[in-house]
Amino acid sequence: MKQSQLFTKTRKEAPADEVAKNAQLLIRAGFINKEMAGVYSYLPLGLRVLGNLETIIREEMNAIGGQELLLTTLQDKESWEKSDRWDESKVDVWFKTKLASGTDIGLGWTHEEAITAMMRQYIQSYRDLPVYAYQIQTKFRNEARAKSGLMRGREFIMKDLYSFSRTQEDLDAFYEACAKAYERIFARAGIGEITYRTFASGGAFSKYSHEFQAISAAGEDVVYVDKEKRIAINKEVLTDEVIAELGLNKDTLVEEKSIEVGNIFKLGTRFSDPLGLSYVNETGETKPVIMGSYGIGPGRLMGTIVEALSDAKGIIWPREVSPFEVHIVSLGIDNEEIRKASDSLYEMLTSAGIDTLYDDRTEKSAGEKLADADLIGIPVRLVVSARTLESASVEMKKRAEADAVLVRAADVIVAIKTA
Amino acid sequence: MKQSQLFTKTRKEAPADEVAKNAQLLIRAGFINKEMAGVYSYLPLGLRVLGNLETIIREEMNAIGGQELLLTTLQDKESWEKSDRWDESKVDVWFKTKLASGTDIGLGWTHEEAITAMMRQYIQSYRDLPVYAYQIQTKFRNEARAKSGLMRGREFIMKDLYSFSRTQEDLDAFYEACAKAYERIFARAGIGEITYRTFASGGAFSKYSHEFQAISAAGEDVVYVDKEKRIAINKEVLTDEVIAELGLNKDTLVEEKSIEVGNIFKLGTRFSDPLGLSYVNETGETKPVIMGSYGIGPGRLMGTIVEALSDAKGIIWPREVSPFEVHIVSLGIDNEEIRKASDSLYEMLTSAGIDTLYDDRTEKSAGEKLADADLIGIPVRLVVSARTLESASVEMKKRAEADAVLVRAADVIVAIKTA
């Protein structure tokens, strides 16, 4: 895409009321727009990143048997009364409104109730199980405090998968498969190294749930990490007993602030019981369906990547997440020779299927263009200038590295592929 | 995909309170689920159709210079007060709710206000124009009456594009380009023949707007159609004067019920004036930005296709919209030879990149399987049975046609491609 066509512009300053680094950088670079606290629009660059993250998540969920669907925001209170989560004394994040008829409805902040009620139509027999169904959908939570940018939204996108199994053993096996899929997702998203499977509080049906916590000074959680064993314990469940049970040593645990980038939870019959989701087993007995839930917020993940992978100049996108693979920056583009060389480089990369942002703007100085490229954070930058033309080369620099190298035009594609 | 893995099942009956044919068929075939009146979830088959329609729309919007973004549901009342559309005496479809702080917010039923307010950051000079920005996003309208299935939702997905131009002439040119793109979209979606560009009421800035009306007995609109000139007039603007102005003849106009599948509207400065979106032109004068808006509802489009393209047995999907290209129906799959032949046909098509649903269910009779295939409506059906094995063939039948033909296994892929 030609940058002259992109309607967004970089900004020197983020809004004065924006205190989170992730939102400051993403707003300044033109990825998101703040509509109100905790409510952000995705602009073209941001939507590309979001789409890349959703593709990673979708591929990994499909690989473990997930079937994608799309549930609704508007929620009928009946199902939520059955599970005892409608009342605001039980759940304090509801947004509620009314139909024209006066009937109360809520905006979905999670979807256990809706999907459990729906599955009664499709699950009756042991032959109908297991089912793993997920969606990537917008959720609403009426957070009193929403000052962490994309990390704590009042309106935010979630991937939520729900598993429906015959037995606890089947649930346990899928739970492990999903945990492994989550590890692959965070690795592909560039935060595998800093993300730990973390023991957190369970419920009536399991002693623990698991969170995936990414170590970050911007985190709102506190975890205790064993870096060697790659396990962490959420502060809320940290006791000597738990440390002993997990075979860890108090002295080697390091306290860290962290961001919860995913969680997996064994629900058991918490929802299938009150909502009446059961199946008939091989011997004709009626049994409740055993459920689990598995969440990742792609927007929060984007914010976490920015918190973890940025420097004073801007963002440093991991390759698979970046809005474009390559950023061509043409310096002195008013010169016809430089314009031609830049255009033909852009055409060459585009023809080779390399997704490229091309800074073809004429009204910007070299300094402004290079600063914008650093702020936007595409991993590979190619500069075309009078100097590079002299040697029939382009200057290639990785965003994450300090030094640039000259690459001959004929070798550019190979250099990008192996960068 | 193997049908034994698909969690949805077909149903003999739609819910008793569902009166719209499109929703009845889509629910019975397992494409959607009714959450409440006017609120439908998309199940795996339905989400595939929705994705195909969104891809068509996205490709055509990108081809005319559209840049995709994603605005938010939660709406700050300030911008809407400026345009005088916050008050419920002016707009009767609002869903409103409150932040925890008590601040009123609304759920977006359209996005002129939000995008106009946002564009003030990115449009200052004539050099920043034009901008064509669109989203595919969920909207909310508190409809008192929502009995038309996917055609009138309280929660529904819209593609809404907004154009920002320097002059009325630039707006007019883009408006025509978008009208042409809409014609391509409806043609690709299989309803080009029955869809007419329709003159409808304009606003302060243009005498007419245009709707794209698909002729259907299920329609809530009434239009007068000149089938030869492929033009229609909405009943609401039908006068002798308008007929004469458009060069039509009252006697050749046919009254038809119709579904509005798209609309395009010249907004002029209706929103840029109250929201203060202006630009500085080449001679240094400050001018208001000239806007247009362009909507298509992918869900309503899905419903319209079902209303238009179905028979007593079920849906007949157009090729580019269908959830799968081919439906393999294996009859007598308990027989090992038939199972093997069916499996290898499925593998052959999948390897060839043909998106295939494979009815490998063992517990269903031949009659049930064929009825399900007709209900689901994939355009090409391949039956494998004892009879077809005898001649080393498969039986190929188009959903839209009555007769089947035997195709030798080696010729199947060519036959599908040319079907």
Interface residues (C-beta under 8 A of the other chain):
Chain A: Q5 L6 F7 T8 K9 R11 N33 E35 M36 V39 Y40 S41 Y42 L43 P44 G46 L47 L50 G65 Q67 E68 L69 L70 L71 T72 T73 L74 Q75 D76 F95 K96 T97 K98 L99 A100 S101 I105 L107 A114 M118 M119 Q121 Y122 I123 R127 D128 V131 A133 T138 F140 N142 E143 A144 R154 E155 E363
Chain B: Q5 L6 F7 T8 K9 R11 N33 E35 M36 V39 Y40 S41 Y42 L43 P44 G46 L47 L50 G65 Q67 E68 L69 L70 L71 T72 T73 L74 Q75 D76 F95 K96 T97 K98 L99 A100 S101 I105 L107 A114 M118 M119 Q121 Y122 I123 R127 D128 V131 A133 T138 F140 N142 E143 A144 R154 E155 E363
